[in-house]
Amino acid sequence: MKQRTDTGGKNLIGERLKLLRKQAKLSQRDLARELQLIGIDMDKNVITRIETNKRYVTDFELQALRRIFDITYDYLIDGVE
């Protein structure tokens, strides 16, 4: 059985990712393009599924998101600055 959040979500970063993306004034399509530029094959639909907690996130994707937004893993996963 795969782990899920208390509310049944498949990741811990969905809401934080959406907030970070909006703060950076990036559309989902823009973020997907940024990820593709660093070698992560992701499209707008995948971003939507992550932000709505309907998709698991790989360690490679976490690493790429951390780099794009220049944040720590602690912030990305737990919201801790």
PyMOL Python script that loads the backbone (N, CA, C, O; Angstrom):
from pymol import cmd

cmd.read_pdbstr("""\
ATOM      1  N   MET A   1       0.840  -1.189   0.000  1.00  0.00           N
ATOM      2  CA  MET A   1       0.000   0.000   0.000  1.00  0.00           C
ATOM      3  C   MET A   1       0.879   1.244   0.000  1.00  0.00           C
ATOM      4  O   MET A   1       1.797   1.353   0.813  1.00  0.00           O
ATOM      5  N   LYS A   2       0.609   2.173  -0.897  1.00  0.00           N
ATOM      6  CA  LYS A   2       1.384   3.403  -0.960  1.00  0.00           C
ATOM      7  C   LYS A   2       0.906   4.371   0.106  1.00  0.00           C
ATOM      8  O   LYS A   2      -0.270   4.409   0.469  1.00  0.00           O
ATOM      9  N   GLN A   3       1.861   5.153   0.596  1.00  0.00           N
ATOM     10  CA  GLN A   3       1.517   6.121   1.632  1.00  0.00           C
ATOM     11  C   GLN A   3       0.770   7.306   1.060  1.00  0.00           C
ATOM     12  O   GLN A   3       0.949   7.687  -0.097  1.00  0.00           O
ATOM     13  N   ARG A   4      -0.076   7.878   1.905  1.00  0.00           N
ATOM     14  CA  ARG A   4      -0.842   9.054   1.527  1.00  0.00           C
ATOM     15  C   ARG A   4      -0.894  10.014   2.704  1.00  0.00           C
ATOM     16  O   ARG A   4      -0.623   9.635   3.844  1.00  0.00           O
ATOM     17  N   THR A   5      -1.246  11.261   2.413  1.00  0.00           N
ATOM     18  CA  THR A   5      -1.398  12.240   3.484  1.00  0.00           C
ATOM     19  C   THR A   5      -2.653  11.908   4.289  1.00  0.00           C
ATOM     20  O   THR A   5      -3.418  11.017   3.922  1.00  0.00           O
ATOM     21  N   ASP A   6      -2.853  12.627   5.381  1.00  0.00           N
ATOM     22  CA  ASP A   6      -4.041  12.409   6.213  1.00  0.00           C
ATOM     23  C   ASP A   6      -5.337  12.628   5.432  1.00  0.00           C
ATOM     24  O   ASP A   6      -6.368  12.037   5.750  1.00  0.00           O
ATOM     25  N   THR A   7      -5.276  13.470   4.424  1.00  0.00           N
ATOM     26  CA  THR A   7      -6.472  13.764   3.626  1.00  0.00           C
ATOM     27  C   THR A   7      -6.552  12.907   2.366  1.00  0.00           C
ATOM     28  O   THR A   7      -7.435  13.114   1.534  1.00  0.00           O
ATOM     29  N   GLY A   8      -5.636  11.946   2.218  1.00  0.00           N
ATOM     30  CA  GLY A   8      -5.669  11.046   1.071  1.00  0.00           C
ATOM     31  C   GLY A   8      -4.824  11.495  -0.105  1.00  0.00           C
ATOM     32  O   GLY A   8      -4.827  10.840  -1.148  1.00  0.00           O
ATOM     33  N   GLY A   9      -4.094  12.606   0.037  1.00  0.00           N
ATOM     34  CA  GLY A   9      -3.265  13.114  -1.045  1.00  0.00           C
ATOM     35  C   GLY A   9      -2.052  12.239  -1.294  1.00  0.00           C
ATOM     36  O   GLY A   9      -1.636  11.470  -0.427  1.00  0.00           O
ATOM     37  N   LYS A  10      -1.492  12.361  -2.484  1.00  0.00           N
ATOM     38  CA  LYS A  10      -0.358  11.536  -2.878  1.00  0.00           C
ATOM     39  C   LYS A  10       0.987  12.252  -2.735  1.00  0.00           C
ATOM     40  O   LYS A  10       2.027  11.675  -3.051  1.00  0.00           O
ATOM     41  N   ASN A  11       0.978  13.498  -2.264  1.00  0.00           N
ATOM     42  CA  ASN A  11       2.242  14.192  -2.030  1.00  0.00           C
ATOM     43  C   ASN A  11       2.070  15.228  -0.937  1.00  0.00           C
ATOM     44  O   ASN A  11       0.949  15.557  -0.547  1.00  0.00           O
ATOM     45  N   LEU A  12       3.188  15.741  -0.445  1.00  0.00           N
ATOM     46  CA  LEU A  12       3.175  16.743   0.612  1.00  0.00           C
ATOM     47  C   LEU A  12       3.389  18.155   0.081  1.00  0.00           C
ATOM     48  O   LEU A  12       3.268  19.120   0.836  1.00  0.00           O
ATOM     49  N   ILE A  13       3.704  18.294  -1.204  1.00  0.00           N
ATOM     50  CA  ILE A  13       4.139  19.591  -1.704  1.00  0.00           C
ATOM     51  C   ILE A  13       3.117  20.330  -2.557  1.00  0.00           C
ATOM     52  O   ILE A  13       3.379  21.457  -2.977  1.00  0.00           O
ATOM     53  N   GLY A  14       1.972  19.736  -2.822  1.00  0.00           N
ATOM     54  CA  GLY A  14       1.024  20.304  -3.784  1.00  0.00           C
ATOM     55  C   GLY A  14       0.657  21.752  -3.547  1.00  0.00           C
ATOM     56  O   GLY A  14       0.807  22.588  -4.438  1.00  0.00           O
ATOM     57  N   GLU A  15       0.178  22.058  -2.351  1.00  0.00           N
ATOM     58  CA  GLU A  15      -0.241  23.426  -2.054  1.00  0.00           C
ATOM     59  C   GLU A  15       0.948  24.378  -2.061  1.00  0.00           C
ATOM     60  O   GLU A  15       0.836  25.504  -2.547  1.00  0.00           O
ATOM     61  N   ARG A  16       2.080  23.939  -1.529  1.00  0.00           N
ATOM     62  CA  ARG A  16       3.276  24.785  -1.489  1.00  0.00           C
ATOM     63  C   ARG A  16       3.791  25.050  -2.901  1.00  0.00           C
ATOM     64  O   ARG A  16       4.219  26.162  -3.211  1.00  0.00           O
ATOM     65  N   LEU A  17       3.749  24.029  -3.757  1.00  0.00           N
ATOM     66  CA  LEU A  17       4.187  24.205  -5.136  1.00  0.00           C
ATOM     67  C   LEU A  17       3.323  25.245  -5.840  1.00  0.00           C
ATOM     68  O   LEU A  17       3.843  26.111  -6.544  1.00  0.00           O
ATOM     69  N   LYS A  18       2.020  25.165  -5.655  1.00  0.00           N
ATOM     70  CA  LYS A  18       1.117  26.128  -6.271  1.00  0.00           C
ATOM     71  C   LYS A  18       1.420  27.543  -5.786  1.00  0.00           C
ATOM     72  O   LYS A  18       1.445  28.482  -6.581  1.00  0.00           O
ATOM     73  N   LEU A  19       1.646  27.696  -4.492  1.00  0.00           N
ATOM     74  CA  LEU A  19       1.982  29.004  -3.919  1.00  0.00           C
ATOM     75  C   LEU A  19       3.300  29.532  -4.488  1.00  0.00           C
ATOM     76  O   LEU A  19       3.382  30.690  -4.897  1.00  0.00           O
ATOM     77  N   LEU A  20       4.318  28.691  -4.515  1.00  0.00           N
ATOM     78  CA  LEU A  20       5.619  29.091  -5.056  1.00  0.00           C
ATOM     79  C   LEU A  20       5.498  29.500  -6.524  1.00  0.00           C
ATOM     80  O   LEU A  20       6.061  30.511  -6.945  1.00  0.00           O
ATOM     81  N   ARG A  21       4.772  28.718  -7.282  1.00  0.00           N
ATOM     82  CA  ARG A  21       4.606  28.999  -8.699  1.00  0.00           C
ATOM     83  C   ARG A  21       3.913  30.339  -8.911  1.00  0.00           C
ATOM     84  O   ARG A  21       4.324  31.126  -9.763  1.00  0.00           O
ATOM     85  N   LYS A  22       2.859  30.598  -8.136  1.00  0.00           N
ATOM     86  CA  LYS A  22       2.128  31.858  -8.276  1.00  0.00           C
ATOM     87  C   LYS A  22       2.980  33.039  -7.816  1.00  0.00           C
ATOM     88  O   LYS A  22       2.943  34.106  -8.430  1.00  0.00           O
ATOM     89  N   GLN A  23       3.745  32.855  -6.742  1.00  0.00           N
ATOM     90  CA  GLN A  23       4.626  33.931  -6.271  1.00  0.00           C
ATOM     91  C   GLN A  23       5.678  34.277  -7.327  1.00  0.00           C
ATOM     92  O   GLN A  23       6.080  35.432  -7.462  1.00  0.00           O
ATOM     93  N   ALA A  24       6.107  33.274  -8.060  1.00  0.00           N
ATOM     94  CA  ALA A  24       7.101  33.484  -9.121  1.00  0.00           C
ATOM     95  C   ALA A  24       6.452  33.950 -10.424  1.00  0.00           C
ATOM     96  O   ALA A  24       7.136  34.166 -11.424  1.00  0.00           O
ATOM     97  N   LYS A  25       5.111  34.103 -10.403  1.00  0.00           N
ATOM     98  CA  LYS A  25       4.355  34.530 -11.582  1.00  0.00           C
ATOM     99  C   LYS A  25       4.576  33.606 -12.784  1.00  0.00           C
ATOM    100  O   LYS A  25       4.751  34.052 -13.919  1.00  0.00           O
ATOM    101  N   LEU A  26       4.562  32.305 -12.488  1.00  0.00           N
ATOM    102  CA  LEU A  26       4.713  31.293 -13.529  1.00  0.00           C
ATOM    103  C   LEU A  26       3.384  30.577 -13.727  1.00  0.00           C
ATOM    104  O   LEU A  26       2.707  30.232 -12.758  1.00  0.00           O
ATOM    105  N   SER A  27       3.018  30.358 -14.963  1.00  0.00           N
ATOM    106  CA  SER A  27       1.867  29.498 -15.233  1.00  0.00           C
ATOM    107  C   SER A  27       2.342  28.053 -15.085  1.00  0.00           C
ATOM    108  O   SER A  27       3.542  27.795 -14.986  1.00  0.00           O
ATOM    109  N   GLN A  28       1.411  27.131 -15.070  1.00  0.00           N
ATOM    110  CA  GLN A  28       1.792  25.720 -15.025  1.00  0.00           C
ATOM    111  C   GLN A  28       2.603  25.358 -16.255  1.00  0.00           C
ATOM    112  O   GLN A  28       3.549  24.575 -16.172  1.00  0.00           O
ATOM    113  N   ARG A  29       2.239  25.919 -17.386  1.00  0.00           N
ATOM    114  CA  ARG A  29       2.969  25.671 -18.631  1.00  0.00           C
ATOM    115  C   ARG A  29       4.400  26.219 -18.537  1.00  0.00           C
ATOM    116  O   ARG A  29       5.348  25.577 -18.991  1.00  0.00           O
ATOM    117  N   ASP A  30       4.546  27.425 -17.938  1.00  0.00           N
ATOM    118  CA  ASP A  30       5.882  28.021 -17.758  1.00  0.00           C
ATOM    119  C   ASP A  30       6.756  27.141 -16.871  1.00  0.00           C
ATOM    120  O   ASP A  30       7.925  26.904 -17.176  1.00  0.00           O
ATOM    121  N   LEU A  31       6.178  26.656 -15.768  1.00  0.00           N
ATOM    122  CA  LEU A  31       6.936  25.806 -14.856  1.00  0.00           C
ATOM    123  C   LEU A  31       7.335  24.509 -15.557  1.00  0.00           C
ATOM    124  O   LEU A  31       8.465  24.045 -15.401  1.00  0.00           O
ATOM    125  N   ALA A  32       6.431  23.927 -16.316  1.00  0.00           N
ATOM    126  CA  ALA A  32       6.748  22.701 -17.053  1.00  0.00           C
ATOM    127  C   ALA A  32       7.913  22.949 -18.008  1.00  0.00           C
ATOM    128  O   ALA A  32       8.797  22.104 -18.149  1.00  0.00           O
ATOM    129  N   ARG A  33       7.909  24.101 -18.659  1.00  0.00           N
ATOM    130  CA  ARG A  33       8.999  24.452 -19.583  1.00  0.00           C
ATOM    131  C   ARG A  33      10.330  24.566 -18.815  1.00  0.00           C
ATOM    132  O   ARG A  33      11.355  24.063 -19.275  1.00  0.00           O
ATOM    133  N   GLU A  34      10.313  25.218 -17.664  1.00  0.00           N
ATOM    134  CA  GLU A  34      11.526  25.347 -16.844  1.00  0.00           C
ATOM    135  C   GLU A  34      12.056  23.968 -16.436  1.00  0.00           C
ATOM    136  O   GLU A  34      13.261  23.722 -16.476  1.00  0.00           O
ATOM    137  N   LEU A  35      11.160  23.090 -16.051  1.00  0.00           N
ATOM    138  CA  LEU A  35      11.556  21.737 -15.664  1.00  0.00           C
ATOM    139  C   LEU A  35      12.154  20.993 -16.859  1.00  0.00           C
ATOM    140  O   LEU A  35      13.162  20.301 -16.722  1.00  0.00           O
ATOM    141  N   GLN A  36      11.540  21.135 -18.006  1.00  0.00           N
ATOM    142  CA  GLN A  36      12.049  20.464 -19.205  1.00  0.00           C
ATOM    143  C   GLN A  36      13.446  20.953 -19.566  1.00  0.00           C
ATOM    144  O   GLN A  36      14.273  20.175 -20.041  1.00  0.00           O
ATOM    145  N   LEU A  37      13.713  22.237 -19.343  1.00  0.00           N
ATOM    146  CA  LEU A  37      15.033  22.794 -19.644  1.00  0.00           C
ATOM    147  C   LEU A  37      16.139  22.177 -18.789  1.00  0.00           C
ATOM    148  O   LEU A  37      17.303  22.162 -19.192  1.00  0.00           O
ATOM    149  N   ILE A  38      15.778  21.669 -17.614  1.00  0.00           N
ATOM    150  CA  ILE A  38      16.794  21.021 -16.775  1.00  0.00           C
ATOM    151  C   ILE A  38      16.653  19.499 -16.773  1.00  0.00           C
ATOM    152  O   ILE A  38      17.199  18.816 -15.907  1.00  0.00           O
ATOM    153  N   GLY A  39      15.921  18.984 -17.746  1.00  0.00           N
ATOM    154  CA  GLY A  39      15.901  17.544 -17.964  1.00  0.00           C
ATOM    155  C   GLY A  39      14.786  16.761 -17.310  1.00  0.00           C
ATOM    156  O   GLY A  39      14.827  15.531 -17.298  1.00  0.00           O
ATOM    157  N   ILE A  40      13.787  17.441 -16.764  1.00  0.00           N
ATOM    158  CA  ILE A  40      12.647  16.748 -16.150  1.00  0.00           C
ATOM    159  C   ILE A  40      11.479  16.816 -17.132  1.00  0.00           C
ATOM    160  O   ILE A  40      10.956  17.896 -17.407  1.00  0.00           O
ATOM    161  N   ASP A  41      11.075  15.669 -17.655  1.00  0.00           N
ATOM    162  CA  ASP A  41      10.011  15.612 -18.644  1.00  0.00           C
ATOM    163  C   ASP A  41       8.650  15.702 -17.959  1.00  0.00           C
ATOM    164  O   ASP A  41       8.126  14.713 -17.447  1.00  0.00           O
ATOM    165  N   MET A  42       8.092  16.911 -17.962  1.00  0.00           N
ATOM    166  CA  MET A  42       6.833  17.149 -17.277  1.00  0.00           C
ATOM    167  C   MET A  42       6.038  18.154 -18.095  1.00  0.00           C
ATOM    168  O   MET A  42       6.606  19.090 -18.657  1.00  0.00           O
ATOM    169  N   ASP A  43       4.727  17.964 -18.164  1.00  0.00           N
ATOM    170  CA  ASP A  43       3.895  18.938 -18.863  1.00  0.00           C
ATOM    171  C   ASP A  43       2.916  19.588 -17.889  1.00  0.00           C
ATOM    172  O   ASP A  43       2.896  19.262 -16.702  1.00  0.00           O
ATOM    173  N   LYS A  44       2.118  20.498 -18.399  1.00  0.00           N
ATOM    174  CA  LYS A  44       1.165  21.255 -17.586  1.00  0.00           C
ATOM    175  C   LYS A  44       0.220  20.331 -16.813  1.00  0.00           C
ATOM    176  O   LYS A  44      -0.105  20.598 -15.657  1.00  0.00           O
ATOM    177  N   ASN A  45      -0.212  19.259 -17.447  1.00  0.00           N
ATOM    178  CA  ASN A  45      -1.146  18.338 -16.788  1.00  0.00           C
ATOM    179  C   ASN A  45      -0.519  17.665 -15.571  1.00  0.00           C
ATOM    180  O   ASN A  45      -1.201  17.417 -14.576  1.00  0.00           O
ATOM    181  N   VAL A  46       0.754  17.376 -15.646  1.00  0.00           N
ATOM    182  CA  VAL A  46       1.449  16.761 -14.511  1.00  0.00           C
ATOM    183  C   VAL A  46       1.532  17.761 -13.364  1.00  0.00           C
ATOM    184  O   VAL A  46       1.331  17.393 -12.207  1.00  0.00           O
ATOM    185  N   ILE A  47       1.826  19.022 -13.675  1.00  0.00           N
ATOM    186  CA  ILE A  47       1.872  20.068 -12.647  1.00  0.00           C
ATOM    187  C   ILE A  47       0.505  20.166 -11.963  1.00  0.00           C
ATOM    188  O   ILE A  47       0.426  20.263 -10.739  1.00  0.00           O
ATOM    189  N   THR A  48      -0.550  20.142 -12.744  1.00  0.00           N
ATOM    190  CA  THR A  48      -1.904  20.184 -12.183  1.00  0.00           C
ATOM    191  C   THR A  48      -2.117  19.025 -11.218  1.00  0.00           C
ATOM    192  O   THR A  48      -2.632  19.221 -10.117  1.00  0.00           O
ATOM    193  N   ARG A  49      -1.729  17.834 -11.618  1.00  0.00           N
ATOM    194  CA  ARG A  49      -1.941  16.645 -10.780  1.00  0.00           C
ATOM    195  C   ARG A  49      -1.118  16.713  -9.497  1.00  0.00           C
ATOM    196  O   ARG A  49      -1.571  16.247  -8.451  1.00  0.00           O
ATOM    197  N   ILE A  50       0.079  17.284  -9.562  1.00  0.00           N
ATOM    198  CA  ILE A  50       0.889  17.442  -8.349  1.00  0.00           C
ATOM    199  C   ILE A  50       0.224  18.465  -7.431  1.00  0.00           C
ATOM    200  O   ILE A  50       0.071  18.219  -6.235  1.00  0.00           O
ATOM    201  N   GLU A  51      -0.171  19.609  -7.988  1.00  0.00           N
ATOM    202  CA  GLU A  51      -0.765  20.670  -7.173  1.00  0.00           C
ATOM    203  C   GLU A  51      -2.083  20.255  -6.532  1.00  0.00           C
ATOM    204  O   GLU A  51      -2.467  20.799  -5.497  1.00  0.00           O
ATOM    205  N   THR A  52      -2.771  19.306  -7.132  1.00  0.00           N
ATOM    206  CA  THR A  52      -4.041  18.830  -6.567  1.00  0.00           C
ATOM    207  C   THR A  52      -3.859  17.514  -5.800  1.00  0.00           C
ATOM    208  O   THR A  52      -4.835  16.839  -5.474  1.00  0.00           O
ATOM    209  N   ASN A  53      -2.613  17.161  -5.517  1.00  0.00           N
ATOM    210  CA  ASN A  53      -2.273  15.965  -4.727  1.00  0.00           C
ATOM    211  C   ASN A  53      -2.754  14.662  -5.338  1.00  0.00           C
ATOM    212  O   ASN A  53      -3.069  13.718  -4.613  1.00  0.00           O
ATOM    213  N   LYS A  54      -2.814  14.598  -6.652  1.00  0.00           N
ATOM    214  CA  LYS A  54      -3.267  13.384  -7.328  1.00  0.00           C
ATOM    215  C   LYS A  54      -2.114  12.611  -7.957  1.00  0.00           C
ATOM    216  O   LYS A  54      -2.333  11.630  -8.669  1.00  0.00           O
ATOM    217  N   ARG A  55      -0.880  13.055  -7.692  1.00  0.00           N
ATOM    218  CA  ARG A  55       0.283  12.390  -8.286  1.00  0.00           C
ATOM    219  C   ARG A  55       1.434  12.380  -7.296  1.00  0.00           C
ATOM    220  O   ARG A  55       1.689  13.368  -6.607  1.00  0.00           O
ATOM    221  N   TYR A  56       2.121  11.255  -7.235  1.00  0.00           N
ATOM    222  CA  TYR A  56       3.339  11.172  -6.436  1.00  0.00           C
ATOM    223  C   TYR A  56       4.438  11.976  -7.118  1.00  0.00           C
ATOM    224  O   TYR A  56       4.401  12.175  -8.332  1.00  0.00           O
ATOM    225  N   VAL A  57       5.422  12.440  -6.337  1.00  0.00           N
ATOM    226  CA  VAL A  57       6.527  13.241  -6.861  1.00  0.00           C
ATOM    227  C   VAL A  57       7.818  12.464  -6.642  1.00  0.00           C
ATOM    228  O   VAL A  57       8.059  11.949  -5.550  1.00  0.00           O
ATOM    229  N   THR A  58       8.643  12.379  -7.672  1.00  0.00           N
ATOM    230  CA  THR A  58       9.905  11.640  -7.547  1.00  0.00           C
ATOM    231  C   THR A  58      10.974  12.509  -6.909  1.00  0.00           C
ATOM    232  O   THR A  58      10.844  13.731  -6.835  1.00  0.00           O
ATOM    233  N   ASP A  59      12.037  11.853  -6.447  1.00  0.00           N
ATOM    234  CA  ASP A  59      13.147  12.598  -5.850  1.00  0.00           C
ATOM    235  C   ASP A  59      13.820  13.497  -6.883  1.00  0.00           C
ATOM    236  O   ASP A  59      14.277  14.587  -6.540  1.00  0.00           O
ATOM    237  N   PHE A  60      13.889  13.066  -8.132  1.00  0.00           N
ATOM    238  CA  PHE A  60      14.471  13.899  -9.189  1.00  0.00           C
ATOM    239  C   PHE A  60      13.634  15.168  -9.386  1.00  0.00           C
ATOM    240  O   PHE A  60      14.177  16.254  -9.592  1.00  0.00           O
ATOM    241  N   GLU A  61      12.313  15.018  -9.320  1.00  0.00           N
ATOM    242  CA  GLU A  61      11.425  16.171  -9.479  1.00  0.00           C
ATOM    243  C   GLU A  61      11.552  17.122  -8.305  1.00  0.00           C
ATOM    244  O   GLU A  61      11.564  18.339  -8.489  1.00  0.00           O
ATOM    245  N   LEU A  62      11.646  16.577  -7.095  1.00  0.00           N
ATOM    246  CA  LEU A  62      11.848  17.420  -5.914  1.00  0.00           C
ATOM    247  C   LEU A  62      13.135  18.220  -6.038  1.00  0.00           C
ATOM    248  O   LEU A  62      13.169  19.415  -5.743  1.00  0.00           O
ATOM    249  N   GLN A  63      14.188  17.554  -6.476  1.00  0.00           N
ATOM    250  CA  GLN A  63      15.477  18.220  -6.639  1.00  0.00           C
ATOM    251  C   GLN A  63      15.367  19.361  -7.658  1.00  0.00           C
ATOM    252  O   GLN A  63      15.893  20.450  -7.428  1.00  0.00           O
ATOM    253  N   ALA A  64      14.699  19.120  -8.758  1.00  0.00           N
ATOM    254  CA  ALA A  64      14.545  20.144  -9.790  1.00  0.00           C
ATOM    255  C   ALA A  64      13.712  21.321  -9.284  1.00  0.00           C
ATOM    256  O   ALA A  64      14.062  22.475  -9.534  1.00  0.00           O
ATOM    257  N   LEU A  65      12.630  21.049  -8.586  1.00  0.00           N
ATOM    258  CA  LEU A  65      11.789  22.120  -8.047  1.00  0.00           C
ATOM    259  C   LEU A  65      12.548  22.953  -7.025  1.00  0.00           C
ATOM    260  O   LEU A  65      12.412  24.176  -6.984  1.00  0.00           O
ATOM    261  N   ARG A  66      13.344  22.286  -6.204  1.00  0.00           N
ATOM    262  CA  ARG A  66      14.159  22.997  -5.220  1.00  0.00           C
ATOM    263  C   ARG A  66      15.105  23.958  -5.923  1.00  0.00           C
ATOM    264  O   ARG A  66      15.278  25.098  -5.491  1.00  0.00           O
ATOM    265  N   ARG A  67      15.712  23.497  -7.005  1.00  0.00           N
ATOM    266  CA  ARG A  67      16.645  24.342  -7.764  1.00  0.00           C
ATOM    267  C   ARG A  67      15.932  25.507  -8.444  1.00  0.00           C
ATOM    268  O   ARG A  67      16.416  26.638  -8.400  1.00  0.00           O
ATOM    269  N   ILE A  68      14.800  25.245  -9.067  1.00  0.00           N
ATOM    270  CA  ILE A  68      14.072  26.290  -9.784  1.00  0.00           C
ATOM    271  C   ILE A  68      13.633  27.409  -8.843  1.00  0.00           C
ATOM    272  O   ILE A  68      13.768  28.588  -9.168  1.00  0.00           O
ATOM    273  N   PHE A  69      13.109  27.037  -7.681  1.00  0.00           N
ATOM    274  CA  PHE A  69      12.590  28.040  -6.760  1.00  0.00           C
ATOM    275  C   PHE A  69      13.618  28.495  -5.719  1.00  0.00           C
ATOM    276  O   PHE A  69      13.324  29.361  -4.895  1.00  0.00           O
ATOM    277  N   ASP A  70      14.829  27.910  -5.757  1.00  0.00           N
ATOM    278  CA  ASP A  70      15.900  28.264  -4.828  1.00  0.00           C
ATOM    279  C   ASP A  70      15.427  28.197  -3.378  1.00  0.00           C
ATOM    280  O   ASP A  70      15.524  29.165  -2.625  1.00  0.00           O
ATOM    281  N   ILE A  71      14.915  27.030  -3.015  1.00  0.00           N
ATOM    282  CA  ILE A  71      14.403  26.788  -1.669  1.00  0.00           C
ATOM    283  C   ILE A  71      15.035  25.518  -1.121  1.00  0.00           C
ATOM    284  O   ILE A  71      15.711  24.788  -1.846  1.00  0.00           O
ATOM    285  N   THR A  72      14.811  25.260   0.164  1.00  0.00           N
ATOM    286  CA  THR A  72      15.333  24.046   0.781  1.00  0.00           C
ATOM    287  C   THR A  72      14.312  22.917   0.644  1.00  0.00           C
ATOM    288  O   THR A  72      13.127  23.147   0.402  1.00  0.00           O
ATOM    289  N   TYR A  73      14.803  21.707   0.804  1.00  0.00           N
ATOM    290  CA  TYR A  73      13.889  20.559   0.830  1.00  0.00           C
ATOM    291  C   TYR A  73      12.931  20.683   2.012  1.00  0.00           C
ATOM    292  O   TYR A  73      11.751  20.352   1.897  1.00  0.00           O
ATOM    293  N   ASP A  74      13.446  21.166   3.157  1.00  0.00           N
ATOM    294  CA  ASP A  74      12.595  21.327   4.336  1.00  0.00           C
ATOM    295  C   ASP A  74      11.401  22.235   4.042  1.00  0.00           C
ATOM    296  O   ASP A  74      10.277  21.962   4.464  1.00  0.00           O
ATOM    297  N   TYR A  75      11.663  23.312   3.314  1.00  0.00           N
ATOM    298  CA  TYR A  75      10.553  24.197   2.983  1.00  0.00           C
ATOM    299  C   TYR A  75       9.603  23.529   1.998  1.00  0.00           C
ATOM    300  O   TYR A  75       8.385  23.578   2.170  1.00  0.00           O
ATOM    301  N   LEU A  76      10.150  22.921   0.994  1.00  0.00           N
ATOM    302  CA  LEU A  76       9.322  22.292  -0.039  1.00  0.00           C
ATOM    303  C   LEU A  76       8.431  21.200   0.546  1.00  0.00           C
ATOM    304  O   LEU A  76       7.255  21.100   0.197  1.00  0.00           O
ATOM    305  N   ILE A  77       8.989  20.392   1.427  1.00  0.00           N
ATOM    306  CA  ILE A  77       8.234  19.257   1.958  1.00  0.00           C
ATOM    307  C   ILE A  77       7.422  19.597   3.211  1.00  0.00           C
ATOM    308  O   ILE A  77       6.262  19.203   3.332  1.00  0.00           O
ATOM    309  N   ASP A  78       8.043  20.336   4.145  1.00  0.00           N
ATOM    310  CA  ASP A  78       7.399  20.593   5.431  1.00  0.00           C
ATOM    311  C   ASP A  78       6.941  22.039   5.639  1.00  0.00           C
ATOM    312  O   ASP A  78       6.225  22.328   6.598  1.00  0.00           O
ATOM    313  N   GLY A  79       7.346  22.944   4.752  1.00  0.00           N
ATOM    314  CA  GLY A  79       6.984  24.343   4.936  1.00  0.00           C
ATOM    315  C   GLY A  79       7.857  25.057   5.952  1.00  0.00           C
ATOM    316  O   GLY A  79       7.526  26.156   6.398  1.00  0.00           O
ATOM    317  N   VAL A  80       8.979  24.431   6.322  1.00  0.00           N
ATOM    318  CA  VAL A  80       9.885  24.989   7.330  1.00  0.00           C
ATOM    319  C   VAL A  80      10.963  25.788   6.629  1.00  0.00           C
ATOM    320  O   VAL A  80      11.649  25.273   5.747  1.00  0.00           O
ATOM    321  N   GLU A  81      11.115  27.043   7.016  1.00  0.00           N
ATOM    322  CA  GLU A  81      12.120  27.914   6.378  1.00  0.00           C
ATOM    323  C   GLU A  81      13.491  27.659   6.954  1.00  0.00           C
ATOM    324  O   GLU A  81      14.461  28.296   6.542  1.00  0.00           O
TER     325      GLU A  81
END
""", "prot")
cmd.dss("prot")
cmd.show_as("cartoon", "prot")
cmd.util.cbc("prot")
cmd.orient("prot")
